[in-house]
Amino acid sequence: MLDQFVRAIAEKIRERFRPQKVILFGSTATGNASDESDIDLLVIMETQLPPFRQASLIRQYLDDSFGVSRAIDIIVRTPEVVEQRIKEGDFFLKTATERGIAL
């Protein structure tokens, strides 16, 4: 069962940024996380900003909302980029979208 903190993070992202999907991947998704593990999120959304800038805005919003003490890695991609990269064989995006947990 996912901890409430992870679900609350996803809810805040959905409320503020209206992404198509928020996907938890990595050790937290597989149940292998330790106390030091970060939270890995793939946020699929339309944005006019460069992905790293949009991810930074999301992270700042979460920091302001929660005073986040746990490390959160956010990767932002548009739906078109995800679709194209998966077609091109992008292992990371294929694995994250197929094995990750949609929140």
N, C-alpha and C positions, 0 to 999 in steps of 0.2 A: 504494500500500500504506500502510495506516495505521501510524503509528509505535507502537512497543511501549508507550510511555507512555500513550497514549490507551486502548489495550486494557487496560492494567493498572488505569487509573482505573475503567473500566467494570466490570472484574472485582471490584474492591474494593466498588463500589457494590452490585453484585449480591449479593456475599457477605454484606454487613452489612444492607442495607435490603430485599432481596428485591423489587425493582420488577418490574412486568409487562414494562417495556421501558426500555432506555437507548438514546437516539437521538442520534447525533452530527449536528449540522447546522452551517450557516455555512461560512466559508472553509476550515476544516480538512476538512470533509466533501467540499467541491467540489474540493479540491486547489489552492486559490488562497491558502493561508495563507502569511504571511511569518513571520519569526522573532518578530515582535512580536504576531502574531495570538493571540487567546484561543481557548480550546476551549469550544465551545457545546454543552451537553448538555440534552436534554429527558428528564426522568425521569418515567415514567408509573407511578404507584404509588398504592395505597390509603394514606391517612394521615388521622389525626384532627386533625393540626396544620394551621395555615394554611400555604399553599404556600411563602411566603417563609421561614417558620420551618423547615420541613422542608428546604428548599434550604440554609439556613444550617447546619443540623446535618450535612448531607452534606458541605458544603464544609469544615467544621471537622474532620470525620472524615478527609477527604482530606489536609488540612493536617497533621494529626497522623500520618497513615500515611506520607506522602511528603515532607513539608516542601516542599510545592508552591511552585515559584518562577514557574511559568507561570500566567497568568490563566485561570481557569475560570469560565464563566458557567453556572449550573445553574438550570433552570426546572423546577419540579415541578408536575405536574397529575395529578388522579385520572383513571382510565379514563373515568368517566362525564362528567367535564368536557370531556375531549378529544373524546369522541363528540358531545356536545351542541354544543360550539363549532364543530366541523367542519360539522355539520348547519346551523348558523346562518351559515356562510360565513366563519369565522375563517381569513383568509389565512395567517397565521403558522403555526398548528397544522396546517393542511392541507399547506402546503409542507414543514414540518419532518417530518411523518409520511410524506409521499409521496416526498420527495427526499432525506431524511436517511438516514444509515446506521445500521441497528440493530446495536448492539454486544452 
